[in-house]
């Protein structure tokens, strides 16, 4: 009699376990289906939001860029040589802004003049060394020149881009 009770308990426990596992699997499949639907909707929204048509003044803003982030390649009295990736200015006039676009970056070397008016953040001018990651601002656009006068030099703790984002 005890054996029969144990057998019945075992069978009942096994049946409840199977039902419980089946219910959990069913709920997970529903959750996965919901996530897949949400992902498809958000992906469609993201694709539309990530590649919007640029406003007409986007290219003007790019052409008038007056700062760079780069790596110091050389330091001399009153001058810093900085290598940076910047938008290719020679291609800007060829871009059709009526549709989404990307702008190719080029590696460019700048000769940056340091003057008594140049301000420094997170570093002193005498402490700048080869290999430092810097952000440098100018009072005028810099894309179409190879040298400019710095208004501000900032030592940045994060690495600056060392290769083009466009492949």
C-alpha positions as CSV (number, residue, x, y, z in Angstrom):
1,X,0.0,0.0,0.0
2,X,2.8,2.4,0.8
3,X,4.4,1.5,-2.5
4,X,1.2,2.4,-4.3
5,X,1.0,5.7,-2.5
6,X,4.7,6.5,-3.4
7,X,4.1,5.5,-7.1
8,X,1.0,7.7,-7.2
9,X,2.9,10.6,-5.6
10,X,5.7,10.1,-8.1
11,X,3.4,10.1,-11.1
12,X,1.5,13.1,-9.8
13,X,4.7,15.0,-9.1
14,X,6.0,14.2,-12.5
15,X,2.8,15.2,-14.2
16,X,2.7,18.6,-12.3
17,X,6.4,19.2,-13.2
18,X,5.7,18.5,-16.9
19,X,2.7,20.9,-16.9
20,X,4.7,23.6,-15.1
21,X,7.6,23.3,-17.5
22,X,5.2,23.4,-20.5
23,X,3.6,26.5,-19.0
24,X,7.0,28.2,-18.6
25,X,8.1,27.4,-22.1
26,X,4.7,28.7,-23.5
27,X,5.1,32.0,-21.6
28,X,8.7,32.3,-22.8
29,X,7.6,31.8,-26.4
30,X,5.0,34.5,-26.0
31,X,7.6,36.8,-24.5
32,X,10.0,36.1,-27.3
33,X,7.3,36.7,-29.9
34,X,6.5,40.1,-28.3
35,X,10.1,41.1,-28.3
36,X,10.5,40.1,-31.9
37,X,7.5,42.3,-32.8
38,X,8.8,45.2,-30.7
39,X,12.3,44.8,-32.3
40,X,10.9,44.9,-35.8
41,X,8.9,48.0,-35.0
42,X,11.7,49.8,-33.3
43,X,14.2,48.8,-36.0
44,X,12.0,50.3,-38.6
45,X,11.7,53.5,-36.5
46,X,15.4,53.6,-35.9
47,X,16.2,53.1,-39.5
48,X,14.0,56.1,-40.4
49,X,15.4,58.2,-37.5
50,X,19.1,57.3,-38.0
51,X,19.2,58.3,-41.7
52,X,17.1,61.5,-41.9
53,X,17.5,63.9,-44.7
54,X,20.0,66.5,-43.4
55,X,18.9,70.1,-43.0
56,X,20.2,72.3,-45.8
57,X,22.7,74.0,-43.5
58,X,24.4,70.8,-42.5
59,X,27.1,71.1,-45.1
60,X,27.6,74.8,-44.2
61,X,28.2,73.7,-40.6
62,X,30.7,71.1,-41.7
63,X,32.5,73.5,-43.9
64,X,32.7,76.0,-41.1
65,X,34.1,73.4,-38.6
66,X,36.6,75.2,-36.3
67,X,37.9,72.4,-34.1
68,X,39.6,69.1,-34.4
69,X,40.4,66.2,-32.2
70,X,43.7,64.4,-32.9
71,X,47.0,63.0,-31.8
72,X,50.0,65.2,-31.2
73,X,52.7,64.1,-33.7
74,X,55.4,66.8,-33.0
75,X,55.9,69.7,-30.6
76,X,58.2,72.7,-31.2
77,X,58.4,76.2,-29.9
78,X,55.0,77.9,-30.6
79,X,53.8,75.0,-32.8
80,X,52.1,71.6,-32.4
81,X,51.7,69.1,-35.3
82,X,48.4,67.3,-34.9
83,X,47.1,64.4,-37.0
84,X,43.3,64.2,-37.2
85,X,40.5,62.6,-39.2
86,X,38.3,65.3,-40.6
87,X,35.5,65.5,-43.3
88,X,37.0,65.6,-46.8
89,X,36.4,69.2,-47.8
90,X,37.0,68.6,-51.5
91,X,33.9,66.3,-51.6
92,X,31.5,68.6,-49.8
93,X,30.4,70.5,-53.0
94,X,29.6,67.2,-54.7
95,X,27.1,65.9,-52.1
96,X,23.5,65.6,-53.1
97,X,21.6,66.8,-50.0
98,X,18.2,65.7,-51.3
99,X,18.9,62.2,-50.1
100,X,20.8,60.6,-47.1
101,X,24.6,60.8,-47.4
102,X,27.8,60.1,-45.6
103,X,30.9,62.2,-45.7
104,X,34.2,60.5,-46.2
105,X,36.9,61.3,-43.6
106,X,40.5,61.9,-44.5
107,X,43.6,61.8,-42.3
108,X,45.0,65.3,-42.2
109,X,48.1,66.8,-40.5
110,X,47.7,70.3,-39.1
111,X,50.4,72.7,-38.0
112,X,48.8,74.5,-35.1
113,X,50.3,77.8,-34.0
114,X,50.3,78.4,-30.2
115,X,50.1,82.1,-29.2
116,X,50.0,84.0,-25.9
117,X,46.2,84.2,-26.5
118,X,45.8,80.4,-26.7
119,X,44.1,79.0,-23.6
120,X,44.8,75.5,-22.2
121,X,42.5,73.1,-20.4
122,X,43.7,70.0,-18.4
123,X,47.3,70.8,-19.4
124,X,50.0,73.5,-19.6
125,X,51.5,74.3,-22.9
126,X,54.9,73.1,-21.8
127,X,53.5,69.7,-20.8
128,X,52.2,68.8,-24.3
129,X,54.0,65.8,-25.7
130,X,53.9,63.5,-28.7
131,X,51.1,61.0,-28.4
132,X,48.8,63.2,-26.4
133,X,45.1,63.2,-27.4
134,X,44.0,66.8,-27.8
135,X,41.0,68.8,-28.9
136,X,42.0,72.1,-30.5
137,X,39.7,75.1,-31.4
138,X,40.3,77.9,-33.8
139,X,38.6,81.2,-34.4
140,X,38.2,80.4,-38.1
141,X,37.2,77.3,-40.3
142,X,40.0,74.8,-40.6
143,X,38.9,72.1,-43.1
144,X,40.4,73.8,-46.1
145,X,43.8,74.7,-44.5
146,X,46.7,72.8,-43.1
147,X,47.7,75.3,-40.5
148,X,45.8,77.6,-38.1
149,X,46.1,79.5,-34.8
150,X,44.7,77.7,-31.8
151,X,42.4,79.6,-29.5
152,X,42.0,76.7,-27.1
153,X,43.9,73.4,-26.6
154,X,42.4,70.7,-24.4
155,X,44.0,67.5,-23.3
156,X,41.4,64.8,-23.6
157,X,41.4,61.6,-21.5
158,X,39.5,59.5,-24.0
159,X,41.2,58.3,-27.3
160,X,40.5,60.4,-30.3
161,X,39.5,58.7,-33.5
162,X,42.6,57.3,-35.2
163,X,40.9,55.9,-38.3
164,X,38.1,56.8,-40.6
165,X,34.6,55.7,-39.7
166,X,33.8,55.2,-43.4
167,X,34.9,51.9,-44.8
